Amino acid sequence: MKNILKHLSAGSISLVLLLLIIFTSNEKACSAQDTIVLQVFYDNTLYEDAGGLISNGRGKYLFAGKGDNNLTRRALIHFLTGEFVPYCSKVLSVDLKVHLSGGNPANKTIELRKMLDYWGQGDSDAPGLEENGTSADDYDATWLDKYHNANDFWANPGGDYSGIISNSITVGGPGYYYFNSTPQMVADFQSWIDDTDSEFGWILLGDESSDSTAKRFHSRDADTSEFRPEVKLIIETPDFYLYMESLIEGFWDGTDMVEDLITVKLRNPVSPFNVIDSSSRVAGQYGATYCFNAPPGDYYISVHHRNTIETWSSAPINFALNGFEYYTFKDAVTKAYGDNQVFKFSEFCFYSGDVDQNGLVDATDLLNIFNDANTFTTGYVPTDVTGNDLVDVTDLLIAFNNANSFVSVIRP
């Protein structure tokens, strides 16, 4: 919540109760589909203004298009996704409802696009129909500022937003309008659930080709609550969760571990140990939460990383429906099947060096690392065994030692 509230003025925070949550669940033995309705949490209008001094954070209306003065208006909306949508949820559909109060009655196209940076809502409140805005207050987004009076500017005047259109609809006279779910709208919301720090909301772009095209929508401060923008999400929630801790030999320095993508696969406990589901998260030394959709029961987990040896849990783990299990590989070599870990700086780690992911560290891995080191390869590559974005002799030494010890995957 604190990550969201920092973008609002004190007056705006007092209106948090305007957020409406409706949560329904259809529980079953496998994944539940839930419906969540969120009213807009904060919003604003960007008014084209060379000085970046105009806003309307607490106004009753949002504008998209060009006003009578031939200056552009763009509407910003933000929903409190990360706080009210369950972690690891899979978004199935997203519908956005807005209510048009007035403006040019001719049919005009309104585009919906994903914002690319944070922005704020202050306490500015324009009079009348608000078409020309008012003096920006602290925290307000303006044509030039993400936050007014904070020396925090847009990279591009008028807001930083995606070049991809999430949806577009034709808007005419007053009434309700719906941006029905599209794959891009689903992708937008999924990205906000997966990484709440990237949740910047949407922008509504109107017809900016000629004068007097602006559409006037109701905002979160509309007197009639039903007129406020809202989204309806249909999501699939996980059946159970696993908080797992593990360390990667080459990435662990005794104090910190370089964060990287780790995949956990859920496997049947009997041969041939088929994969039932998998979950990927960026994790460091403190681990991460992995989410699975599968019937409750006993499962092995196998852990995969771009240049480590595939490592299995020592025994199946029991998962209950809606349960939350904890498993750490760090504290004992016996936590890995076949004791297949290496002791380094007082902790147990997954073996590094399997850069071609064939299940063993061998001459092929050494050759790949040597070739990349010889050409001073940098960046995110499998041959960077230490995770420092540079392939060098240190990477080669780790792989050489493990190849010399005939390190390979050990499975049930």
N, C-alpha and C positions, 0 to 999 in steps of 0.2 A: 504493500500500500504506500509506503513512504516514497518509493520511486515514482509514483503517480502524483502524490500530493505536492511534490516539490515543483510541479509545473503550474500550480494554481495559486491564486491570491488567497488571503485569509477569508475574504468574503465568499469566494467560490467554494472553498473547502466546506463552509457551513451548509452548502447545498448538496452534500454527498447523498443525503436521503432521497434526493430526486431519482437516484438510481433504482430501477425496478428490476428485481430478479424473479423470474418464474422458473422453477426447476422441477421437471417431472422425470420419473425414471421407470423403465420397464425392466425389472430385474429378472435375470434368467441364468442358466448354468454357464452360458458364454457371455460375450461382451454385451453390456447394456447400451441401448440407444437412449439418449437423453435429449430433451429440448430445453434450451435456455434462452430467455428473452432478456436482452440488456438495453436499457435506455442509454442514450449518449451520456457520457460522464462529464466531458467538457468540450466546448466548441468555440469558434470565433470566425470572423470574416477578415480576410486580407483586403484592404482598400488600397488601390493603386495611389501612391502618394510619394513624390520625390523625396520628401523629408523623412518618411517612415514614422509619421506622428499620429496616424489615425487608426482606430480600432473600434471594437464594440463587444468586448468580452462578455458582458452581462446583458446584452441586448436580447430582445425577444425573437429576433430574426437573423437569418443567415442569407447571404446573397451570392449568386453565381451568374456571371455574365458582365455586360457593360452597363453602367448607369447612364443617366441623362447627360452627364458631363463627359461622356465618352471615356471614362476611366473604369478599369477592370475591377471586379470584385470576385473573390474566390472563397468558398466556404470550407472550413476545417472542422472535422468531427473526430472524436476519440472515445473509445469504449474501454471499460475496465476489464479487459479480457483476462489478464494474468491473475486477478484476484478471485474471480468467480467461475472460471472454467477449470475443471479438474485437471491436474497435472497429467501429462501424457495423453490427453484426449486426442482422438482422431476426428477431425472436422469432416462431416459428410455433406453438409450444405449450409449456406449463409444467405439470408434474405435481409435486405435493408429497406425499411419503410421510412419515408419522409412525407411531410405535409406541406403543400404549397399554399402560402397565404395570399400571394398576389405577384405583381410585376407584369411584365409584358405578356399578354395572353396568347401570343402566337406560339405555335409549336416550335420548341427549341430543343436541341440535344444537350443533355447534361452527362458529362463523363465523370466516372469515379476512378480515382487513382490512389495508389498507396503513397503515403508520405515517407520521406527518407530521413527525417530528423525530428528531434523534439521541438515543441513549441508550447506557448503558454496562453492562459486565459486570465486576464486581470479583472478589475472591477469597473471598467469603462462601460457606459450605458447611454447609447445615443437616444435623442428624443424623437418623438413622432414615429414615422415609418422607417427611420434609421438608415435610409439609403446611403447617406453620405458619412455615416459613422460619427465619431466624436474623438476628443483628445485621448490618446492612448494612456493607460495607467501602467504602473509597474506590473511585470509578468505578462503583459499583453503581447501577443504576436501582431506584428505590423507588416507592411509590404517589404520592409528592409530587415526587421528584427524578428528573431525567434522569441526573444524576451526583451521587451522595451526597457530601456535604461540599464541594461546589463552588458552592453558591448558584446552581444552575442548575435551575430548576423547570419542571415541566410547566405548560402553560397551563390544563390541566384535570386535576385529581387522577385518577389511574388511567390516565394516558397520553393522548397526542394522536394520534388515528387518524382515518382517513377515515370519512365517513358512508356510503360505498358498500361493500357486501359484495362482496368479490372471489370468494368461494365459500363454501358451507356444506355440511356433511355430517352424517349421523347416526352417532354413536359409541356403541357398547354396551360389550361386555366386552373383555378384553385381546386384543391382536393388532395387525396392521398396518391402517392406514387411509389412504385416498388422496383427496386433493383433486385430482380430475382437471381438466385444463386448461379454463379458461373465457376468454372475451374479456377480462374484467377482470384476471385473473391475467396474461395475456399483456401487457396494457397496463401493469400494474405493473412487470413485468420490463423491458419496452421502455423505460419512463421511466428506470429505473436504469442501463440501458446507455447511453442517450442523454445522461444527466446523472448522473454518479456521485456528485455532491454531494447528490443528492436520494435516495440509497439509504439508507433508514431501516428496511427490513425489514417484516415482517408482525407482527400481533398475533392471537392465537387467543382468541376470546371464547366462554365456555361459557354454560350456563344460569345466569343470575344472578337468577332470579325466586324461588328458594326455597333453604332450607338444605340442605347436604350433597349438592350436585350436582356437585362438582368431579371432573374427569377428570385422571388422572396420566399424563403422557406422558414418554417418555425424552428426555433432553437430549443435547447434544454431549458431555457428560461421562459418558454411560452406559458401563458396563463392556463391554458388547457393542457393537462398532462398527456392526453391522448395524441396531441399534435407533435410531441417531441420525437426526434429521430430515434429509431430503435432497430436492433438487429435480432433476428431469430436464428439461433444455431441449432442444428441437429448434429450431435456428436456421438461417438462411440467411446465409452470409457473402458479402461483396462480391467481385466479380471483380477489381476494381482500385481504386486510390486516387489522389486528386489533392490535393496540398497547394498551395493557391492564395493569393496575396497580392494585394490590391487596395485602393485608397483611394477614398473617396467625397468629392467636392469640398466639399460643405457640412458634412460631418462631420469633416473633417480640419483641425486647427488648427496644424499644423507640428510638434507634439509627440505628440499623441494623436489617435485617431479614435474617435468614439462607436461602441460595439459595436451591431450590428444584424443582423437576419436577411438573409442573402444566399443566393440560389439559383443554382446552376450547372446548366445544361442541357447534356447531351451530345448532339451533333447529327451526323448523317451528313455526310461530307465532300463530297457531291455534291448538286446541286439535286434536290428541294426542301429539302434540309437538315433532314429530319425529326428530331424529338426522340426519342432512343432511351431516355434515362433522365434523371433529375434528382436533385439532392441539395441540401438546405438546411442551413445552419449559421449560428449567431450568430458573427460575426467582427469583429475590430478591426483595428488597423494591422498586426498580425502574421499575419493570415490565419487559415485553418482548413483542416481535412482534410475532403474531400468523397469520398463513396464511391459506386461505380456497379456496376450489374449489367448487363453487356452483353458481347458477344463481343469479344475483343481486336482491336485495329486502330486506324485513324486516325479522329479525331473533332475537329471544331470544338467549342469550348465557348462558350456565350453566358452572360453574367452578368446577373442581374436583382436589382433592389432596389426598394423601395416608391416612391422618388421620384428615381431616377437613370435616365439613358439606358441602355437595353439595350446591352451592349458585348460584342463577339466577340473571340476570340483571332485574331491576325494570320494564323495558318495552322493546319491540323489538327495535333493532338498524337497521338503514337503511344502507345497503352496496351497493355502486355503483361499476360497473365493473372497475377493476384496481384501485379502491378507497382505501384510507388509513384512517381508523377510529380510534378514541381515546376514551377509556372508563376507568374511574377510579372508583373503589369501595371505596377508602380510605377516601374521603373528606366528605361523608355524609352517614348516615345510610340508607337513602332513595334510594341510588343507588342499593341496593339489594332488590330483590322481597320480599315483606312482612317485610321490614326493618330488615332482618335476618342477622344482624351483631352485634359484640360486640365492645364497645369503650375501647381502651387501649392505654395509652401513647399518647393522643391527636389525635389518628387516629382510623378509623373503620377497623375491622379485621373480617375475616371468623372465625367461631367458630371451636375450635380444640376438639379432643377427639373421633371422630367417627372412631375408628381404624379398625372396621370390615366392614365399608362402607355400612351399612344397612340403612342409612338415619336418624339415631338418636343416641344420646349419652346416653347409658343406662348401666345397670348392667353388661352386657356381655363385654362391652368395659372396664369397671372398673376391671373386673376379669382378662381379658387378660393383662392389664397393671400391675396389682398386681402380677400376676404370673411371668411376665418377670422381674419386679423389684426385686422380691424375689430371683431370680436366677442370679441377676446382669447382665442381658442381655445387650450387647453392639452392636453397629453397626447400619446399615441402616435397621431399622425395623419399622413397622407401630405403635407400642406401644411407640416409642420415640416421644412424643407429642411436645417436645421442640427442637428437631432437633440437639441435642448435642451428638448424638451417644451413649447415656446412658439412660437406663430406670430406673427411680427412683421415689421418692415420689413427686417431682415437677410435673412430668407427670400425676401422679395419682390425684393430687390436682386439676389440670386444668379440667381433665375429670369429676371428682366428682362434681365440681361446675356447670358444664354444664349439667350433668345428673340430678342434683338436681333442675335445672331450666327447665327441660324437653325440652332441645334444640333439634330441628329436622329440616329436610329440609322443606322449604316452596316453593311450585311450583305454577304456575298459575292454 
